[in-house]
Amino acid sequence: MPENVVVGAGLAGLVCAINLAKEGREVLVLDREKRIGGSPVYHPSPEGTPLDLEGIKAYTGVDISPAVKEFTSGRAVIYGEVIPVDMEAISSYMVERGPRSTSLDSYLYSLALDAGVKFEFNKSFLSSDDFMQLPPNSVVATGLHFEGFDSFNVPYLTSFHYLARKKIKDVNSTHVTIYHDHFTTDYAYTSSINGVLLAHLFQRHPVKRDALKKFEERIYITEGFEFDHWEHFTFPVPAASIRNPRLFGGKMILAGTLAGCMESYMFFGIHGALISGKIAAIAVTDRGKAYEEFLKAVSTFKSAYILKKLLSFIPGNMYGAALKMILRRMSVDRRIGEFARSGMPGWNNSSTAKGS
Ligand SMILES: Cc1cc2nc3c(=O)[nH]c(=O)nc-3n(C[C@H](O)[C@H](O)[C@H](O)COP(=O)(O)OP(=O)(O)OC[C@H]3O[C@@H](n4cnc5c(N)ncnc54)[C@H](O)[C@@H]3O)c2cc1C
């Protein structure tokens, strides 16, 4: 087995592998699936997220802009009221995730192959015993899957999901419509990219079938879309590890969602995963320096965490009004985002680790 092993060929694992290979190392990436692109239940999926493309390039050495698209439209539907959301004002982009050639995963995979990274698929790590077979300083970036969280005792919450997808003719549509309503205590959305349309309802308590029915009705009234088949599944969310993020699991290095690394403005996963891939690569040679970078990345969670905590105290009937006010302000006031992200590596070139 080569000296450098990465488990998980997702965003964090691929960025980490590319960085290690560029240092001239022999790198092997192992993944449970039979090909690149993660779980066929989750993907292909259009994922929207705040990104600073220049900041990410400067920090990780990886230019993801060829795999990223601007939004054609964004809006929120709060208890039936439609509110336009200026996605550009919140620096948000859409990426495709999954196995298709148009995905960010496939793009990073091709960069990794060019850099000389080797891959082995159909390799599942199911327990801490499996992970302990790996050489010290192997990187574990297994994303939103229970095995990684359980094996390294990383705290998590379980979230409950309904997801449906279908093909659409308009391959240029990159929309997101975010729903908050009585049918979820969290949120739901529809989104599209490269001819794939997705609808996703979830919350941190079991979702009832009548809630799904109400979501379907709301989508039909607002957007005119209907779906034939819904997948139901659960996955771990690192909300609990946001208060307890960890870069190390014994001799192993943790990365991506498993490490509790997220984007600190909206608490989305993509920016954090990309940045954390670089931090994991630094950790292979210099645990101390990597830990300093990791603390910078996760210290930005405090303000967002406090804001979320305050929101959770707002009684149900006033929550919708508070959400509408925040959404309207987010679109016009960039200072909220700047405050939430201040010090986050990869934003506004606030920290540049390339070449370290
Ligand atoms: C349906 C869905 C929608 C999402 N929407 C958004 C969004 O709109 N915006 C956003 O910012 N974030 C979104 N996220 C979250 C985002 O995708 C993740 O935060 C991000 O992918 C985390 O990157 P990662 O590298 O940690 O893990 P991933 O990119 O998920 O990669 C994990 C890899 O590890 C492999 N793996 C898992 N377990 C094992 C194992 N036991 N053994 C071997 N290999 C294993 C998987 O096959 C996968 O290839 C969404 C997630 C899902 C599932």
The ligand as an SDF file (V2000), in Angstrom:
LIG
                    3D

 53 58  0  0  0  0  0  0  0  0999 V2000
  -28.5090   15.1060   -1.3320 C   0  0  0  0  0  0  0  0  0  0  0  0
  -27.4990   16.1000   -0.8420 C   0  0  0  0  0  0  0  0  0  0  0  0
  -27.6390   17.4450   -1.1630 C   0  0  0  0  0  0  0  0  0  0  0  0
  -26.6960   18.3850   -0.7060 C   0  0  0  0  0  0  0  0  0  0  0  0
  -26.8420   19.6910   -1.0740 N   0  0  0  0  0  0  0  0  0  0  0  0
  -25.8800   20.5790   -0.7570 C   0  0  0  0  0  0  0  0  0  0  0  0
  -25.9510   21.9210   -1.2330 C   0  0  0  0  0  0  0  0  0  0  0  0
  -26.8990   22.3020   -1.9390 O   0  0  0  0  0  0  0  0  0  0  0  0
  -24.9380   22.7650   -0.8980 N   0  0  0  0  0  0  0  0  0  0  0  0
  -23.8620   22.3690   -0.1320 C   0  0  0  0  0  0  0  0  0  0  0  0
  -22.9440   23.1710    0.1170 O   0  0  0  0  0  0  0  0  0  0  0  0
  -23.7950   21.1200    0.3460 N   0  0  0  0  0  0  0  0  0  0  0  0
  -24.7560   20.2190    0.0350 C   0  0  0  0  0  0  0  0  0  0  0  0
  -24.6650   18.9300    0.4860 N   0  0  0  0  0  0  0  0  0  0  0  0
  -23.5360   18.5850    1.3640 C   0  0  0  0  0  0  0  0  0  0  0  0
  -22.2640   18.3750    0.5520 C   0  0  0  0  0  0  0  0  0  0  0  0
  -22.5080   17.4990   -0.5200 O   0  0  0  0  0  0  0  0  0  0  0  0
  -21.2330   17.7390    1.4760 C   0  0  0  0  0  0  0  0  0  0  0  0
  -21.0680   18.5590    2.6070 O   0  0  0  0  0  0  0  0  0  0  0  0
  -19.8820   17.5660    0.7910 C   0  0  0  0  0  0  0  0  0  0  0  0
  -20.0190   16.6780   -0.2840 O   0  0  0  0  0  0  0  0  0  0  0  0
  -18.9160   17.0000    1.7760 C   0  0  0  0  0  0  0  0  0  0  0  0
  -17.7390   16.6120    1.1080 O   0  0  0  0  0  0  0  0  0  0  0  0
  -16.9140   15.4000    1.6540 P   0  0  0  0  0  0  0  0  0  0  0  0
  -15.6800   15.3330    0.8440 O   0  0  0  0  0  0  0  0  0  0  0  0
  -16.8090   15.4900    3.1270 O   0  0  0  0  0  0  0  0  0  0  0  0
  -17.8300   14.1180    1.3290 O   0  0  0  0  0  0  0  0  0  0  0  0
  -18.4190   13.5860   -0.0590 P   0  0  0  0  0  0  0  0  0  0  0  0
  -18.1900   14.5580   -1.1510 O   0  0  0  0  0  0  0  0  0  0  0  0
  -19.8040   13.1320    0.2230 O   0  0  0  0  0  0  0  0  0  0  0  0
  -17.5060   12.3060   -0.3490 O   0  0  0  0  0  0  0  0  0  0  0  0
  -17.5130   11.1680    0.4890 C   0  0  0  0  0  0  0  0  0  0  0  0
  -16.9640    9.9820   -0.3150 C   0  0  0  0  0  0  0  0  0  0  0  0
  -16.6520    8.9260    0.6090 O   0  0  0  0  0  0  0  0  0  0  0  0
  -17.1610    7.7010    0.1170 C   0  0  0  0  0  0  0  0  0  0  0  0
  -17.4500    6.8790    1.3000 N   0  0  0  0  0  0  0  0  0  0  0  0
  -18.4030    7.1320    2.2350 C   0  0  0  0  0  0  0  0  0  0  0  0
  -18.3500    6.1990    3.2070 N   0  0  0  0  0  0  0  0  0  0  0  0
  -17.3460    5.3470    2.8750 C   0  0  0  0  0  0  0  0  0  0  0  0
  -16.8210    4.1880    3.4890 C   0  0  0  0  0  0  0  0  0  0  0  0
  -17.3290    3.7430    4.6370 N   0  0  0  0  0  0  0  0  0  0  0  0
  -15.7850    3.5300    2.8890 N   0  0  0  0  0  0  0  0  0  0  0  0
  -15.2710    4.0200    1.7180 C   0  0  0  0  0  0  0  0  0  0  0  0
  -15.7400    5.1100    1.0750 N   0  0  0  0  0  0  0  0  0  0  0  0
  -16.7580    5.7750    1.6530 C   0  0  0  0  0  0  0  0  0  0  0  0
  -18.4010    8.0920   -0.6730 C   0  0  0  0  0  0  0  0  0  0  0  0
  -18.7220    7.1140   -1.6480 O   0  0  0  0  0  0  0  0  0  0  0  0
  -17.9780    9.4250   -1.3030 C   0  0  0  0  0  0  0  0  0  0  0  0
  -17.3740    9.2490   -2.5540 O   0  0  0  0  0  0  0  0  0  0  0  0
  -25.6040   17.9640    0.0870 C   0  0  0  0  0  0  0  0  0  0  0  0
  -25.4620   16.6160    0.4110 C   0  0  0  0  0  0  0  0  0  0  0  0
  -26.3810   15.6960   -0.0410 C   0  0  0  0  0  0  0  0  0  0  0  0
  -26.1820   14.2490    0.3200 C   0  0  0  0  0  0  0  0  0  0  0  0
  1  2  1  0
  2  3  1  0
  2 52  2  0
  3  4  2  0
  4  5  1  0
  4 50  1  0
  5  6  2  0
  6  7  1  0
  6 13  1  0
  7  8  2  0
  7  9  1  0
  9 10  1  0
 10 11  2  0
 10 12  1  0
 12 13  2  0
 13 14  1  0
 14 15  1  0
 14 50  1  0
 15 16  1  0
 16 17  1  0
 16 18  1  0
 18 19  1  0
 18 20  1  0
 20 21  1  0
 20 22  1  0
 22 23  1  0
 23 24  1  0
 24 25  2  0
 24 26  1  0
 24 27  1  0
 27 28  1  0
 28 29  2  0
 28 30  1  0
 28 31  1  0
 31 32  1  0
 32 33  1  0
 33 34  1  0
 33 48  1  0
 34 35  1  0
 35 36  1  0
 35 46  1  0
 36 37  1  0
 36 45  1  0
 37 38  2  0
 38 39  1  0
 39 40  1  0
 39 45  2  0
 40 41  1  0
 40 42  2  0
 42 43  1  0
 43 44  2  0
 44 45  1  0
 46 47  1  0
 46 48  1  0
 48 49  1  0
 50 51  2  0
 51 52  1  0
 52 53  1  0
M  END
$$$$
